[in-house]
Structures are given as C-alpha cells and as structure tokens.
Amino acid sequence: MTDRWRQDSTRRAKAALIDTQVANPARVGDHLSGGHNNFEADRRASRVMIATSPVVAAVVPAMRAFHQRAVRYLVAEAGIRQFLDIGTRLEMYGNTHDIAQSLATECRIVYVASDPMVLSHARSLAISTTDGAVAVVEANVGDPAAILPRAARTLDLSRPVAILLMATLAFVLEDEAAAEMMRSLIGAVPAGSHVALLHQGSDLGPEIVVATQQWNMMSDRQITIRSREQLAKLVADLDPVPPGLVPISEWRPEISDPPVEQTVPVYGVVARKR
C-alpha cells in the first residue's frame, strides 16, 4: 500500500502493527499485480526476485486467473454455494465473493487472514448481496481449530463447502503440518465439498527455487515450495477434477487469461471430497 494508507484516521491504530521495512507476501503480490497497497520494502523485494527470476512477474497474474477460473467452475459446474477462502489476498478486483455472487447471489463466503492490513482491506470490500453473506475471520491461516468454529457462524458446514488454499500451504513449512491441516479441513466438511489449491512447484524449474531463497532472506514470512509428488499426497483422498494437478496455466485455461511465455512454476488442482 502507499504510505497514504497510514494517514487514514480510521486505520492508524492498525498501521502501528505493520512493519513497513520488511517485505510482506500480500503486499508484494499486490505490487506484482499493479496495485498500490504496498511499501518500498515490498517493491524492492519484487525487483530483486524479478532481476534473477523473471518468471516471478508472471506468477501473481497467473495465480489470480487460476483462482477466478476455479471459483467459476465451483459455482457454475460443481454447484457450490459456500466458500472458505483461507489466506486472503490484497485483491484489487475479482475477489471470491465478487465472482461467486455474480454467478449465484446466494453464495456465502468466509475470508480468513491474520495480517492487519489484509484484514482491513478485506473488511472494507466484504459487501454481500442481500440473499448471500460475506464475512471476514481473523485467525492464523494454519490453524483449522481456530478457523472452523468461526467460519461456522456464516457457513453451514453440514452442506458442501469449497475450501480455497491459494498459495496458503507454502507458509506451512513442515509437510506433516500441511497434511494435518488438510485432514482437519477436509474432515470438517461433507462429501461433495471441494478443495481448490495452488502451490509453488519445486520441480517446475530453477527460477522458482532461486526466487524462494531470495524471498526467505528478505521476509520474516518464510515459505516452502513442494514438488508435484508432495502436493499429490496432500489431495490423495480426494477426486481431482480434470485435468487434475497441473501447472496453473494448464488448468482449464481461458482466452481472457494473461498471456504466459513459459510454464508458470505453480501447481493447481481442484478436487472433490468423496
């Protein structure tokens, strides 16, 4: 966000909690999307990563396009009307509720975040249709025990839910912790629910490996990258929607997607609970 964010009188208390000197993943993503919700530390991190790993410039637009395609599929084809979006981003447009409620006004969406700037941004945009609902939950994105009961105030967890994990699991560093998070989330929703997941792929080229190393030196929000084999284990108990677990630019691409000149080193999958 620009430094003007701190001048908004309604946000000064929250601004005190934000370290503007350290790169933040949501703000870097915003900068790579062409937004203004970022600081110089975020812009510097973007420049450093792109200088040695040019593919980084294509990652965020491609992730946003996958997210939007997945939500459209979930509403229009899978019939989902409830969404639990864990790891909310600083989206300028095309948020989960924008897409879902444009297709079915009764959709109910819960966003989960812990970053104070993301929370403030999400709450300002959480405007629902009259027959749907949009809520924002403050919780650690890796803590299903905190997320689920708060989400249940808005969502009926006895009916199918789409769980969106858009790069969220990269911040869960240990494989077993990521697997346990998946088990907890999937176990809390009924058959017919779906998971839409994207995750940086360690076996999709050296550039993402270098970019990850650079990121972990510049930010206190460490990330890990995983191979296709590792990610397949996380969704092994679910039925993947064709084309399955693939680089995100290959998952049901559309003419309106941003053009890509090489494989974007991020995997994506949408899968259904049996």
N, C-alpha and C positions, 0 to 999 in steps of 0.2 A: 504494500500500500504506500502511497505517497506520504510524505511527512505531514500533510494536511490532516491525515487521519487523527493525529494526536490533538489537533486543535478543536475537534468536535466536542463540545461541552458535555454531551451525553456519554462520551466514551473515554474520558480522561482517566477514570479510575482503572478501567480495563487496560488502557495503554501502559500504565505503570507496571503491568505484569509481563510486558512484551520486551524481549531482548532484541533490539533492532541491530545489534552489532554481530549477530550470529545468523547464518543462513537458516531459513525455515522452509520445510518442504512445501507447505501450502503456498507460501508467498513466492517461492521460486517457480512453482507451477503456474502461478498467476502471471509472473513476468514472462515465462515462455509461451503463454497464451496471448500475450499482447496486452495484459491488464496493467492496472496502476496501483494495485493493492500490495505493494512491495517496497522494500527499502534498499539502500545501496549494498548492504551485505548480500542480499538475495540476487541483485543484479550482477554483482561481482562473481558470485558462485556460478551463475548461469554462463557468464563469459568464460570463466576458467574451464568449465566442463566442455563447452562447445568448441573451444580452441583446440582441444586434443581429441574430442569425441564428437564430431559434427552431427552424428545421428541424434544426439540429445535434443537438438532443436525440433526434431520431428516427433519425439516421444509423447509430449503432452497433448498436442493436437490429435494424434492417433489414439491416445487413451480416451480422450473426450469423445471422439467419434465412436469408438467401441462401446463406451458407456451408453451413449444415446441409442445406438443400434440394439443393444441388449435390452434396454428398457422398452423400446418399441416392440421388440419380439415378445417380451414377457407380458405386456398388456394385450397386444393385438392378436397374438397367436397362442400363447400359453394361458391367457385368461386371468392373469394375476391382477389383483386389485390392492395388494398390500406390499409395502416395500420397507425394508430395514437397511438403510444406507449407512454403513459403518466406515467412518473415515472421511467425513465431508470435506469438500474442497472449496477454494475461493473461486467458484464458477461465476463468470460474467453473465452467462445465459445457458439455457439448455440443462438446467438442474433436473434432478429426478422427478420432482413434482411438476415442473413445467411440462415435461414430456408425457408423463403418465396421465396427468389430469387433462391434458389436451386431447387424449385418446379416450379416456373414461373418467368423467368428472368425479365419480365416487371413490377414486383411488385414495388410499390413506398412506402417508409416508412419514417415517421417523428418521431423522438425521442424527447421527452420533458423532461427537467431536469432543476434544478436550482443550484444544488451542483457543485462548480467549478471543483472538482476532477472528478466527474462523467461526466461533460460536456467535459473536456479534453480527458478523456478516450473514450467517445462515438465518439468524432470528429476524434480521431485517427483511429477508426475502421470503420468509416462510408464510406466504399468503395463500390460503387454500380456496378452492371452490366451496360453495355453500353446502354441497352434499358430500364432500370429501373431508380430509383432515391432513394437516401438516404440523409436525411437532419437532422440536429440537431437544435432544437429550445430551446433557453434559456427563461424559464418562470416559474413562480410558478405553481406547478402541480395542485394546487387547484383553478386556475384562468382561466376558459374557455374563458373569454373575451380577455385575452392576448394570449392564445394558438391558438384559432381557426383562426384568420386572418393570423398569421404567418405560421400555418400549410397549409393554403390555397395557399401559394406560391409554394408548392410542390404537394399537393393533390388537386384533383378535387372534391370538396365537394358536387357537384351535382350528383356524382356517389357513389355507395356503398363503405363504409369505415368500417374497423374493428377498434374499439376503445379498446385498451388494458389497463386495470387498474389492474396491477399485484401488489397487496397489497397497491396500491396508496391511496385508500379511508380510510385506517387505520390512515392516517395522517390528515384527515379532521375530526376533533373531534366531531363536532355537527352534529346530524342526519339530521337536516333541511338543513345545508350547504352541506352535502353529497348528499341529494336528489336534491337540486338546481343545483349542479354540474352535476349530471346525466341528469336532464332535459335539461340543456343548451347544453351538448354534444350531446345527442340523438336528440334534436331538430334541430341541425345544419347539420345533415346528412339524406339522403333519405331512403325510405323503401328499405329493402334488406341489409341495414347495420347491423353490429353485434357489440355486446359488449362482451368481454371476461374479466371476473372479478375474482380475488381471494382475500380473506379477512380472517383474523384470526377469528375463531369462539369462542365466549364466552361460548357457550353451548356444547363444544366438550371436556370437561374435565378440571379439576382444574389446570393442569400444565401450560396451556397457560395463565390462569389468573395470576398465580404467576409470570411467565416469563414477562408478560406485566408490572406488578407492578415493578419488578426489573428494566426493561428497562427504565421506566419513571423516576426512581430515578438516572439513570446513564447517560441519554442523554437529550440534550435540544430539541430533535425532538420527542415530545410526540406522542404516538399512542393510539388509542382506539380499542377495539375488539367488535364485534357485533354478535348477535345471528342469527340463520337461519331466524327467523321471520323478524328481522330488514333488513337483506340483501334481502329477498324476496320482500320486499316493494320497494327496490331500482330498481328492474328489473320487477316490476309488469306489466308494459305496454309493455313488450317485450315477444316474444315467445321463451321459453327455448329450446335449443337443447337437446334431450335425452342424458344422464339421468337427466338433469335438475341441480338444485342447490344441490350439494352433497359434501362431503369431497373430496378434490382434488385427493386423491389416488384412488377414485372410479369413477372418470370421465374418461371413455374410457381408462383404463389402458393398457399398452403395456408391452411385455416381457422385453424390454430394460430398463424399469423404474428401479430406485434404489429400492431395497427391503425395505419394511416397516414392522415392527413387531407390530405396533399398529396404530390406526387411527391418521393420521396427523391432528392436530386441525386447519385446514384451509379449508374454503369452496371455491368451484369454480363453475363457471357457464359460459356457452356461450349461448347468446340469440340473437334473430333476431328481428329487427325492422319491424313491420307490414307495 
